[in-house]
Amino acid sequence: MSVRVAKPILELLNIHPELFESFWGGTILYWIVRILIVFPAYQILLLIFGALFFQFRFFWEFEKKILSRMGFKRFFNDDK
């Protein structure tokens, strides 16, 4: 689902593969940009679908664990 959401976002931002053709490694650069857009979209959609199915707390804890492992631990204040 997040991959499908990324395409309209890329089009809204006017980011197309042709833009990167003039750069060395342009295809790789385009996919890096695309992944950087897909990842946050995935995180947000995961929480939205978790809330729709009354599993928000589970997915929120899952998000915190994943993001903490990626170096965003300082954004979550767990007093456990």
HTML snippet that shows the backbone in 3Dmol.js (N, CA, C, O; Angstrom):
<script src="https://3Dmol.org/build/3Dmol-min.js"></script>
<div id="view" style="width:600px;height:400px;position:relative"></div>
<script>
const pdb = `
ATOM      1  N   MET A   1       0.816  -1.195   0.000  1.00  0.00           N
ATOM      2  CA  MET A   1       0.000   0.000   0.000  1.00  0.00           C
ATOM      3  C   MET A   1       0.857   1.256   0.000  1.00  0.00           C
ATOM      4  O   MET A   1       0.557   2.216  -0.710  1.00  0.00           O
ATOM      5  N   SER A   2       1.930   1.255   0.798  1.00  0.00           N
ATOM      6  CA  SER A   2       2.770   2.453   0.873  1.00  0.00           C
ATOM      7  C   SER A   2       3.477   2.725  -0.449  1.00  0.00           C
ATOM      8  O   SER A   2       3.764   3.877  -0.774  1.00  0.00           O
ATOM      9  N   VAL A   3       3.759   1.673  -1.212  1.00  0.00           N
ATOM     10  CA  VAL A   3       4.380   1.867  -2.521  1.00  0.00           C
ATOM     11  C   VAL A   3       3.398   2.548  -3.465  1.00  0.00           C
ATOM     12  O   VAL A   3       3.796   3.369  -4.292  1.00  0.00           O
ATOM     13  N   ARG A   4       2.146   2.218  -3.347  1.00  0.00           N
ATOM     14  CA  ARG A   4       1.129   2.864  -4.181  1.00  0.00           C
ATOM     15  C   ARG A   4       0.901   4.317  -3.769  1.00  0.00           C
ATOM     16  O   ARG A   4       0.573   5.158  -4.605  1.00  0.00           O
ATOM     17  N   VAL A   5       1.072   4.606  -2.500  1.00  0.00           N
ATOM     18  CA  VAL A   5       0.920   5.974  -2.017  1.00  0.00           C
ATOM     19  C   VAL A   5       2.114   6.829  -2.452  1.00  0.00           C
ATOM     20  O   VAL A   5       1.974   8.030  -2.682  1.00  0.00           O
ATOM     21  N   ALA A   6       3.279   6.203  -2.561  1.00  0.00           N
ATOM     22  CA  ALA A   6       4.487   6.953  -2.921  1.00  0.00           C
ATOM     23  C   ALA A   6       4.407   7.527  -4.334  1.00  0.00           C
ATOM     24  O   ALA A   6       4.909   8.623  -4.583  1.00  0.00           O
ATOM     25  N   LYS A   7       3.788   6.805  -5.254  1.00  0.00           N
ATOM     26  CA  LYS A   7       3.724   7.287  -6.638  1.00  0.00           C
ATOM     27  C   LYS A   7       3.004   8.636  -6.752  1.00  0.00           C
ATOM     28  O   LYS A   7       3.553   9.552  -7.366  1.00  0.00           O
ATOM     29  N   PRO A   8       1.805   8.799  -6.190  1.00  0.00           N
ATOM     30  CA  PRO A   8       1.174  10.118  -6.260  1.00  0.00           C
ATOM     31  C   PRO A   8       1.968  11.210  -5.535  1.00  0.00           C
ATOM     32  O   PRO A   8       1.969  12.367  -5.955  1.00  0.00           O
ATOM     33  N   ILE A   9       2.640  10.834  -4.446  1.00  0.00           N
ATOM     34  CA  ILE A   9       3.456  11.816  -3.731  1.00  0.00           C
ATOM     35  C   ILE A   9       4.612  12.267  -4.626  1.00  0.00           C
ATOM     36  O   ILE A   9       4.910  13.459  -4.710  1.00  0.00           O
ATOM     37  N   LEU A  10       5.258  11.314  -5.289  1.00  0.00           N
ATOM     38  CA  LEU A  10       6.344  11.659  -6.202  1.00  0.00           C
ATOM     39  C   LEU A  10       5.852  12.534  -7.347  1.00  0.00           C
ATOM     40  O   LEU A  10       6.531  13.478  -7.752  1.00  0.00           O
ATOM     41  N   GLU A  11       4.680  12.220  -7.862  1.00  0.00           N
ATOM     42  CA  GLU A  11       4.129  13.039  -8.943  1.00  0.00           C
ATOM     43  C   GLU A  11       3.746  14.425  -8.448  1.00  0.00           C
ATOM     44  O   GLU A  11       3.916  15.408  -9.170  1.00  0.00           O
ATOM     45  N   LEU A  12       3.235  14.517  -7.231  1.00  0.00           N
ATOM     46  CA  LEU A  12       2.900  15.805  -6.653  1.00  0.00           C
ATOM     47  C   LEU A  12       4.155  16.672  -6.496  1.00  0.00           C
ATOM     48  O   LEU A  12       4.120  17.880  -6.728  1.00  0.00           O
ATOM     49  N   LEU A  13       5.251  16.042  -6.103  1.00  0.00           N
ATOM     50  CA  LEU A  13       6.521  16.744  -5.953  1.00  0.00           C
ATOM     51  C   LEU A  13       7.274  16.883  -7.274  1.00  0.00           C
ATOM     52  O   LEU A  13       8.364  17.454  -7.321  1.00  0.00           O
ATOM     53  N   ASN A  14       6.681  16.352  -8.347  1.00  0.00           N
ATOM     54  CA  ASN A  14       7.258  16.409  -9.697  1.00  0.00           C
ATOM     55  C   ASN A  14       8.621  15.718  -9.752  1.00  0.00           C
ATOM     56  O   ASN A  14       9.573  16.243 -10.329  1.00  0.00           O
ATOM     57  N   ILE A  15       8.698  14.543  -9.147  1.00  0.00           N
ATOM     58  CA  ILE A  15       9.919  13.742  -9.161  1.00  0.00           C
ATOM     59  C   ILE A  15       9.667  12.532 -10.046  1.00  0.00           C
ATOM     60  O   ILE A  15       8.863  11.658  -9.720  1.00  0.00           O
ATOM     61  N   HIS A  16      10.376  12.499 -11.179  1.00  0.00           N
ATOM     62  CA  HIS A  16      10.242  11.417 -12.156  1.00  0.00           C
ATOM     63  C   HIS A  16      11.619  10.844 -12.442  1.00  0.00           C
ATOM     64  O   HIS A  16      12.620  11.536 -12.261  1.00  0.00           O
ATOM     65  N   PRO A  17      11.691   9.595 -12.885  1.00  0.00           N
ATOM     66  CA  PRO A  17      13.006   8.996 -13.179  1.00  0.00           C
ATOM     67  C   PRO A  17      13.792   9.796 -14.229  1.00  0.00           C
ATOM     68  O   PRO A  17      15.022   9.818 -14.200  1.00  0.00           O
ATOM     69  N   GLU A  18      13.088  10.441 -15.139  1.00  0.00           N
ATOM     70  CA  GLU A  18      13.756  11.204 -16.187  1.00  0.00           C
ATOM     71  C   GLU A  18      14.558  12.378 -15.619  1.00  0.00           C
ATOM     72  O   GLU A  18      15.538  12.819 -16.219  1.00  0.00           O
ATOM     73  N   LEU A  19      14.134  12.874 -14.465  1.00  0.00           N
ATOM     74  CA  LEU A  19      14.856  13.979 -13.821  1.00  0.00           C
ATOM     75  C   LEU A  19      16.284  13.589 -13.455  1.00  0.00           C
ATOM     76  O   LEU A  19      17.174  14.440 -13.436  1.00  0.00           O
ATOM     77  N   PHE A  20      16.505  12.332 -13.168  1.00  0.00           N
ATOM     78  CA  PHE A  20      17.786  11.859 -12.670  1.00  0.00           C
ATOM     79  C   PHE A  20      18.667  11.275 -13.762  1.00  0.00           C
ATOM     80  O   PHE A  20      19.778  10.831 -13.474  1.00  0.00           O
ATOM     81  N   GLU A  21      18.198  11.263 -15.020  1.00  0.00           N
ATOM     82  CA  GLU A  21      18.967  10.668 -16.105  1.00  0.00           C
ATOM     83  C   GLU A  21      20.274  11.397 -16.358  1.00  0.00           C
ATOM     84  O   GLU A  21      21.249  10.776 -16.782  1.00  0.00           O
ATOM     85  N   SER A  22      20.317  12.687 -16.111  1.00  0.00           N
ATOM     86  CA  SER A  22      21.530  13.454 -16.389  1.00  0.00           C
ATOM     87  C   SER A  22      22.607  13.253 -15.324  1.00  0.00           C
ATOM     88  O   SER A  22      23.760  13.625 -15.544  1.00  0.00           O
ATOM     89  N   PHE A  23      22.261  12.681 -14.196  1.00  0.00           N
ATOM     90  CA  PHE A  23      23.225  12.443 -13.125  1.00  0.00           C
ATOM     91  C   PHE A  23      23.883  11.084 -13.289  1.00  0.00           C
ATOM     92  O   PHE A  23      23.279  10.139 -13.794  1.00  0.00           O
ATOM     93  N   TRP A  24      25.150  11.005 -12.845  1.00  0.00           N
ATOM     94  CA  TRP A  24      25.807   9.715 -12.797  1.00  0.00           C
ATOM     95  C   TRP A  24      25.140   8.904 -11.691  1.00  0.00           C
ATOM     96  O   TRP A  24      25.030   9.383 -10.562  1.00  0.00           O
ATOM     97  N   GLY A  25      24.702   7.710 -11.985  1.00  0.00           N
ATOM     98  CA  GLY A  25      23.999   6.894 -10.996  1.00  0.00           C
ATOM     99  C   GLY A  25      22.592   7.412 -10.730  1.00  0.00           C
ATOM    100  O   GLY A  25      22.053   7.236  -9.637  1.00  0.00           O
ATOM    101  N   GLY A  26      22.003   8.047 -11.731  1.00  0.00           N
ATOM    102  CA  GLY A  26      20.695   8.660 -11.575  1.00  0.00           C
ATOM    103  C   GLY A  26      19.596   7.691 -11.188  1.00  0.00           C
ATOM    104  O   GLY A  26      18.718   8.025 -10.392  1.00  0.00           O
ATOM    105  N   THR A  27      19.642   6.485 -11.752  1.00  0.00           N
ATOM    106  CA  THR A  27      18.619   5.488 -11.423  1.00  0.00           C
ATOM    107  C   THR A  27      18.686   5.124  -9.947  1.00  0.00           C
ATOM    108  O   THR A  27      17.659   5.003  -9.278  1.00  0.00           O
ATOM    109  N   ILE A  28      19.892   4.955  -9.454  1.00  0.00           N
ATOM    110  CA  ILE A  28      20.058   4.620  -8.040  1.00  0.00           C
ATOM    111  C   ILE A  28      19.595   5.783  -7.163  1.00  0.00           C
ATOM    112  O   ILE A  28      18.945   5.577  -6.138  1.00  0.00           O
ATOM    113  N   LEU A  29      19.933   6.997  -7.571  1.00  0.00           N
ATOM    114  CA  LEU A  29      19.515   8.182  -6.816  1.00  0.00           C
ATOM    115  C   LEU A  29      17.989   8.300  -6.773  1.00  0.00           C
ATOM    116  O   LEU A  29      17.413   8.634  -5.738  1.00  0.00           O
ATOM    117  N   TYR A  30      17.344   8.023  -7.905  1.00  0.00           N
ATOM    118  CA  TYR A  30      15.879   8.068  -7.950  1.00  0.00           C
ATOM    119  C   TYR A  30      15.281   7.061  -6.964  1.00  0.00           C
ATOM    120  O   TYR A  30      14.335   7.383  -6.244  1.00  0.00           O
ATOM    121  N   TRP A  31      15.826   5.852  -6.930  1.00  0.00           N
ATOM    122  CA  TRP A  31      15.274   4.830  -6.037  1.00  0.00           C
ATOM    123  C   TRP A  31      15.548   5.143  -4.584  1.00  0.00           C
ATOM    124  O   TRP A  31      14.744   4.799  -3.717  1.00  0.00           O
ATOM    125  N   ILE A  32      16.664   5.789  -4.298  1.00  0.00           N
ATOM    126  CA  ILE A  32      16.931   6.209  -2.921  1.00  0.00           C
ATOM    127  C   ILE A  32      15.888   7.237  -2.486  1.00  0.00           C
ATOM    128  O   ILE A  32      15.350   7.155  -1.382  1.00  0.00           O
ATOM    129  N   VAL A  33      15.607   8.203  -3.355  1.00  0.00           N
ATOM    130  CA  VAL A  33      14.585   9.212  -3.051  1.00  0.00           C
ATOM    131  C   VAL A  33      13.231   8.542  -2.873  1.00  0.00           C
ATOM    132  O   VAL A  33      12.478   8.888  -1.963  1.00  0.00           O
ATOM    133  N   ARG A  34      12.925   7.600  -3.724  1.00  0.00           N
ATOM    134  CA  ARG A  34      11.637   6.898  -3.631  1.00  0.00           C
ATOM    135  C   ARG A  34      11.517   6.126  -2.317  1.00  0.00           C
ATOM    136  O   ARG A  34      10.466   6.140  -1.677  1.00  0.00           O
ATOM    137  N   ILE A  35      12.589   5.459  -1.923  1.00  0.00           N
ATOM    138  CA  ILE A  35      12.566   4.710  -0.667  1.00  0.00           C
ATOM    139  C   ILE A  35      12.424   5.659   0.517  1.00  0.00           C
ATOM    140  O   ILE A  35      11.729   5.346   1.484  1.00  0.00           O
ATOM    141  N   LEU A  36      13.071   6.805   0.449  1.00  0.00           N
ATOM    142  CA  LEU A  36      12.955   7.793   1.527  1.00  0.00           C
ATOM    143  C   LEU A  36      11.539   8.340   1.641  1.00  0.00           C
ATOM    144  O   LEU A  36      11.158   8.850   2.694  1.00  0.00           O
ATOM    145  N   ILE A  37      10.763   8.244   0.583  1.00  0.00           N
ATOM    146  CA  ILE A  37       9.359   8.660   0.631  1.00  0.00           C
ATOM    147  C   ILE A  37       8.476   7.487   1.056  1.00  0.00           C
ATOM    148  O   ILE A  37       7.513   7.677   1.800  1.00  0.00           O
ATOM    149  N   VAL A  38       8.792   6.289   0.596  1.00  0.00           N
ATOM    150  CA  VAL A  38       7.982   5.113   0.920  1.00  0.00           C
ATOM    151  C   VAL A  38       8.074   4.774   2.406  1.00  0.00           C
ATOM    152  O   VAL A  38       7.069   4.405   3.013  1.00  0.00           O
ATOM    153  N   PHE A  39       9.252   4.891   2.999  1.00  0.00           N
ATOM    154  CA  PHE A  39       9.417   4.493   4.392  1.00  0.00           C
ATOM    155  C   PHE A  39       8.506   5.263   5.346  1.00  0.00           C
ATOM    156  O   PHE A  39       7.799   4.633   6.133  1.00  0.00           O
ATOM    157  N   PRO A  40       8.488   6.616   5.312  1.00  0.00           N
ATOM    158  CA  PRO A  40       7.565   7.321   6.217  1.00  0.00           C
ATOM    159  C   PRO A  40       6.091   7.039   5.883  1.00  0.00           C
ATOM    160  O   PRO A  40       5.248   6.982   6.777  1.00  0.00           O
ATOM    161  N   ALA A  41       5.794   6.865   4.599  1.00  0.00           N
ATOM    162  CA  ALA A  41       4.416   6.550   4.213  1.00  0.00           C
ATOM    163  C   ALA A  41       4.005   5.211   4.827  1.00  0.00           C
ATOM    164  O   ALA A  41       2.877   5.060   5.298  1.00  0.00           O
ATOM    165  N   TYR A  42       4.914   4.249   4.820  1.00  0.00           N
ATOM    166  CA  TYR A  42       4.634   2.945   5.419  1.00  0.00           C
ATOM    167  C   TYR A  42       4.369   3.078   6.915  1.00  0.00           C
ATOM    168  O   TYR A  42       3.428   2.483   7.439  1.00  0.00           O
ATOM    169  N   GLN A  43       5.194   3.853   7.591  1.00  0.00           N
ATOM    170  CA  GLN A  43       5.039   4.016   9.035  1.00  0.00           C
ATOM    171  C   GLN A  43       3.684   4.638   9.382  1.00  0.00           C
ATOM    172  O   GLN A  43       3.012   4.202  10.317  1.00  0.00           O
ATOM    173  N   ILE A  44       3.304   5.637   8.636  1.00  0.00           N
ATOM    174  CA  ILE A  44       2.022   6.316   8.880  1.00  0.00           C
ATOM    175  C   ILE A  44       0.847   5.406   8.561  1.00  0.00           C
ATOM    176  O   ILE A  44      -0.115   5.333   9.325  1.00  0.00           O
ATOM    177  N   LEU A  45       0.925   4.712   7.431  1.00  0.00           N
ATOM    178  CA  LEU A  45      -0.163   3.802   7.060  1.00  0.00           C
ATOM    179  C   LEU A  45      -0.302   2.656   8.053  1.00  0.00           C
ATOM    180  O   LEU A  45      -1.413   2.204   8.332  1.00  0.00           O
ATOM    181  N   LEU A  46       0.816   2.189   8.584  1.00  0.00           N
ATOM    182  CA  LEU A  46       0.762   1.119   9.573  1.00  0.00           C
ATOM    183  C   LEU A  46      -0.031   1.550  10.803  1.00  0.00           C
ATOM    184  O   LEU A  46      -0.840   0.786  11.329  1.00  0.00           O
ATOM    185  N   LEU A  47       0.206   2.772  11.253  1.00  0.00           N
ATOM    186  CA  LEU A  47      -0.536   3.287  12.406  1.00  0.00           C
ATOM    187  C   LEU A  47      -2.007   3.520  12.070  1.00  0.00           C
ATOM    188  O   LEU A  47      -2.879   3.247  12.895  1.00  0.00           O
ATOM    189  N   ILE A  48      -2.289   4.018  10.878  1.00  0.00           N
ATOM    190  CA  ILE A  48      -3.682   4.264  10.474  1.00  0.00           C
ATOM    191  C   ILE A  48      -4.456   2.954  10.419  1.00  0.00           C
ATOM    192  O   ILE A  48      -5.558   2.858  10.961  1.00  0.00           O
ATOM    193  N   PHE A  49      -3.882   1.941   9.764  1.00  0.00           N
ATOM    194  CA  PHE A  49      -4.578   0.655   9.678  1.00  0.00           C
ATOM    195  C   PHE A  49      -4.664  -0.024  11.035  1.00  0.00           C
ATOM    196  O   PHE A  49      -5.645  -0.707  11.328  1.00  0.00           O
ATOM    197  N   GLY A  50      -3.644   0.159  11.863  1.00  0.00           N
ATOM    198  CA  GLY A  50      -3.709  -0.373  13.227  1.00  0.00           C
ATOM    199  C   GLY A  50      -4.850   0.247  14.006  1.00  0.00           C
ATOM    200  O   GLY A  50      -5.542  -0.445  14.753  1.00  0.00           O
ATOM    201  N   ALA A  51      -5.054   1.560  13.836  1.00  0.00           N
ATOM    202  CA  ALA A  51      -6.150   2.241  14.528  1.00  0.00           C
ATOM    203  C   ALA A  51      -7.503   1.779  13.983  1.00  0.00           C
ATOM    204  O   ALA A  51      -8.453   1.603  14.745  1.00  0.00           O
ATOM    205  N   LEU A  52      -7.589   1.586  12.678  1.00  0.00           N
ATOM    206  CA  LEU A  52      -8.855   1.136  12.084  1.00  0.00           C
ATOM    207  C   LEU A  52      -9.279  -0.231  12.605  1.00  0.00           C
ATOM    208  O   LEU A  52     -10.470  -0.507  12.746  1.00  0.00           O
ATOM    209  N   PHE A  53      -8.302  -1.082  12.891  1.00  0.00           N
ATOM    210  CA  PHE A  53      -8.613  -2.426  13.377  1.00  0.00           C
ATOM    211  C   PHE A  53      -8.413  -2.551  14.888  1.00  0.00           C
ATOM    212  O   PHE A  53      -8.234  -3.649  15.416  1.00  0.00           O
ATOM    213  N   PHE A  54      -8.447  -1.389  15.582  1.00  0.00           N
ATOM    214  CA  PHE A  54      -8.377  -1.339  17.046  1.00  0.00           C
ATOM    215  C   PHE A  54      -7.115  -2.007  17.600  1.00  0.00           C
ATOM    216  O   PHE A  54      -7.147  -2.632  18.660  1.00  0.00           O
ATOM    217  N   GLN A  55      -6.012  -1.866  16.872  1.00  0.00           N
ATOM    218  CA  GLN A  55      -4.731  -2.413  17.314  1.00  0.00           C
ATOM    219  C   GLN A  55      -3.662  -1.325  17.363  1.00  0.00           C
ATOM    220  O   GLN A  55      -2.474  -1.602  17.191  1.00  0.00           O
ATOM    221  N   PHE A  56      -4.093  -0.084  17.598  1.00  0.00           N
ATOM    222  CA  PHE A  56      -3.167   1.038  17.558  1.00  0.00           C
ATOM    223  C   PHE A  56      -2.036   0.889  18.572  1.00  0.00           C
ATOM    224  O   PHE A  56      -0.876   1.142  18.246  1.00  0.00           O
ATOM    225  N   ARG A  57      -2.362   0.484  19.787  1.00  0.00           N
ATOM    226  CA  ARG A  57      -1.338   0.374  20.834  1.00  0.00           C
ATOM    227  C   ARG A  57      -0.252  -0.621  20.425  1.00  0.00           C
ATOM    228  O   ARG A  57       0.936  -0.353  20.607  1.00  0.00           O
ATOM    229  N   PHE A  58      -0.653  -1.756  19.879  1.00  0.00           N
ATOM    230  CA  PHE A  58       0.325  -2.759  19.440  1.00  0.00           C
ATOM    231  C   PHE A  58       1.243  -2.178  18.362  1.00  0.00           C
ATOM    232  O   PHE A  58       2.464  -2.310  18.446  1.00  0.00           O
ATOM    233  N   PHE A  59       0.656  -1.539  17.355  1.00  0.00           N
ATOM    234  CA  PHE A  59       1.464  -1.007  16.264  1.00  0.00           C
ATOM    235  C   PHE A  59       2.279   0.207  16.690  1.00  0.00           C
ATOM    236  O   PHE A  59       3.361   0.438  16.151  1.00  0.00           O
ATOM    237  N   TRP A  60       1.783   0.985  17.644  1.00  0.00           N
ATOM    238  CA  TRP A  60       2.557   2.107  18.153  1.00  0.00           C
ATOM    239  C   TRP A  60       3.802   1.597  18.872  1.00  0.00           C
ATOM    240  O   TRP A  60       4.887   2.150  18.690  1.00  0.00           O
ATOM    241  N   GLU A  61       3.664   0.557  19.682  1.00  0.00           N
ATOM    242  CA  GLU A  61       4.822  -0.042  20.350  1.00  0.00           C
ATOM    243  C   GLU A  61       5.788  -0.628  19.327  1.00  0.00           C
ATOM    244  O   GLU A  61       7.004  -0.523  19.483  1.00  0.00           O
ATOM    245  N   PHE A  62       5.249  -1.241  18.287  1.00  0.00           N
ATOM    246  CA  PHE A  62       6.071  -1.792  17.208  1.00  0.00           C
ATOM    247  C   PHE A  62       6.854  -0.672  16.512  1.00  0.00           C
ATOM    248  O   PHE A  62       8.047  -0.818  16.250  1.00  0.00           O
ATOM    249  N   GLU A  63       6.185   0.433  16.218  1.00  0.00           N
ATOM    250  CA  GLU A  63       6.833   1.588  15.583  1.00  0.00           C
ATOM    251  C   GLU A  63       7.947   2.131  16.462  1.00  0.00           C
ATOM    252  O   GLU A  63       9.041   2.417  15.974  1.00  0.00           O
ATOM    253  N   LYS A  64       7.678   2.274  17.751  1.00  0.00           N
ATOM    254  CA  LYS A  64       8.689   2.792  18.658  1.00  0.00           C
ATOM    255  C   LYS A  64       9.910   1.879  18.700  1.00  0.00           C
ATOM    256  O   LYS A  64      11.045   2.353  18.736  1.00  0.00           O
ATOM    257  N   LYS A  65       9.673   0.576  18.695  1.00  0.00           N
ATOM    258  CA  LYS A  65      10.781  -0.368  18.724  1.00  0.00           C
ATOM    259  C   LYS A  65      11.619  -0.269  17.449  1.00  0.00           C
ATOM    260  O   LYS A  65      12.848  -0.228  17.515  1.00  0.00           O
ATOM    261  N   ILE A  66      10.969  -0.232  16.307  1.00  0.00           N
ATOM    262  CA  ILE A  66      11.677  -0.148  15.030  1.00  0.00           C
ATOM    263  C   ILE A  66      12.445   1.163  14.930  1.00  0.00           C
ATOM    264  O   ILE A  66      13.627   1.165  14.586  1.00  0.00           O
ATOM    265  N   LEU A  67      11.784   2.277  15.227  1.00  0.00           N
ATOM    266  CA  LEU A  67      12.438   3.578  15.102  1.00  0.00           C
ATOM    267  C   LEU A  67      13.552   3.754  16.136  1.00  0.00           C
ATOM    268  O   LEU A  67      14.545   4.427  15.862  1.00  0.00           O
ATOM    269  N   SER A  68      13.399   3.163  17.305  1.00  0.00           N
ATOM    270  CA  SER A  68      14.459   3.223  18.315  1.00  0.00           C
ATOM    271  C   SER A  68      15.703   2.501  17.819  1.00  0.00           C
ATOM    272  O   SER A  68      16.823   2.967  18.028  1.00  0.00           O
ATOM    273  N   ARG A  69      15.508   1.375  17.171  1.00  0.00           N
ATOM    274  CA  ARG A  69      16.640   0.619  16.633  1.00  0.00           C
ATOM    275  C   ARG A  69      17.328   1.360  15.494  1.00  0.00           C
ATOM    276  O   ARG A  69      18.498   1.112  15.199  1.00  0.00           O
ATOM    277  N   MET A  70      16.598   2.270  14.855  1.00  0.00           N
ATOM    278  CA  MET A  70      17.172   3.034  13.748  1.00  0.00           C
ATOM    279  C   MET A  70      17.831   4.326  14.228  1.00  0.00           C
ATOM    280  O   MET A  70      18.360   5.084  13.415  1.00  0.00           O
ATOM    281  N   GLY A  71      17.806   4.587  15.521  1.00  0.00           N
ATOM    282  CA  GLY A  71      18.488   5.747  16.055  1.00  0.00           C
ATOM    283  C   GLY A  71      17.587   6.893  16.465  1.00  0.00           C
ATOM    284  O   GLY A  71      18.080   7.978  16.775  1.00  0.00           O
ATOM    285  N   PHE A  72      16.288   6.683  16.476  1.00  0.00           N
ATOM    286  CA  PHE A  72      15.337   7.722  16.866  1.00  0.00           C
ATOM    287  C   PHE A  72      14.862   7.539  18.308  1.00  0.00           C
ATOM    288  O   PHE A  72      13.779   7.999  18.670  1.00  0.00           O
ATOM    289  N   LYS A  73      15.663   6.876  19.119  1.00  0.00           N
ATOM    290  CA  LYS A  73      15.263   6.552  20.478  1.00  0.00           C
ATOM    291  C   LYS A  73      14.980   7.794  21.322  1.00  0.00           C
ATOM    292  O   LYS A  73      14.115   7.765  22.198  1.00  0.00           O
ATOM    293  N   ARG A  74      15.698   8.873  21.065  1.00  0.00           N
ATOM    294  CA  ARG A  74      15.533  10.086  21.881  1.00  0.00           C
ATOM    295  C   ARG A  74      14.157  10.729  21.728  1.00  0.00           C
ATOM    296  O   ARG A  74      13.779  11.564  22.550  1.00  0.00           O
ATOM    297  N   PHE A  75      13.411  10.363  20.708  1.00  0.00           N
ATOM    298  CA  PHE A  75      12.087  10.935  20.497  1.00  0.00           C
ATOM    299  C   PHE A  75      10.999  10.239  21.311  1.00  0.00           C
ATOM    300  O   PHE A  75       9.870  10.722  21.392  1.00  0.00           O
ATOM    301  N   PHE A  76      11.346   9.103  21.910  1.00  0.00           N
ATOM    302  CA  PHE A  76      10.366   8.344  22.680  1.00  0.00           C
ATOM    303  C   PHE A  76      10.787   8.303  24.125  1.00  0.00           C
ATOM    304  O   PHE A  76      11.832   7.744  24.460  1.00  0.00           O
ATOM    305  N   ASN A  77       9.991   8.883  24.972  1.00  0.00           N
ATOM    306  CA  ASN A  77      10.288   8.932  26.395  1.00  0.00           C
ATOM    307  C   ASN A  77       9.509   7.826  27.085  1.00  0.00           C
ATOM    308  O   ASN A  77       8.350   8.011  27.458  1.00  0.00           O
ATOM    309  N   ASP A  78      10.146   6.679  27.253  1.00  0.00           N
ATOM    310  CA  ASP A  78       9.497   5.556  27.933  1.00  0.00           C
ATOM    311  C   ASP A  78       9.932   5.531  29.389  1.00  0.00           C
ATOM    312  O   ASP A  78      11.117   5.382  29.688  1.00  0.00           O
ATOM    313  N   ASP A  79       8.986   5.676  30.279  1.00  0.00           N
ATOM    314  CA  ASP A  79       9.260   5.638  31.715  1.00  0.00           C
ATOM    315  C   ASP A  79       8.877   4.299  32.303  1.00  0.00           C
ATOM    316  O   ASP A  79       8.247   4.247  33.359  1.00  0.00           O
ATOM    317  N   LYS A  80       9.240   3.226  31.648  1.00  0.00           N
ATOM    318  CA  LYS A  80       8.870   1.895  32.104  1.00  0.00           C
ATOM    319  C   LYS A  80       9.885   1.368  33.077  1.00  0.00           C
ATOM    320  O   LYS A  80       9.742   0.251  33.574  1.00  0.00           O
TER     321      LYS A  80
END
`;
const viewer = $3Dmol.createViewer("view");
viewer.addModel(pdb, "pdb");
viewer.setStyle({}, {cartoon: {color: "spectrum"}});
viewer.zoomTo();
viewer.render();
</script>
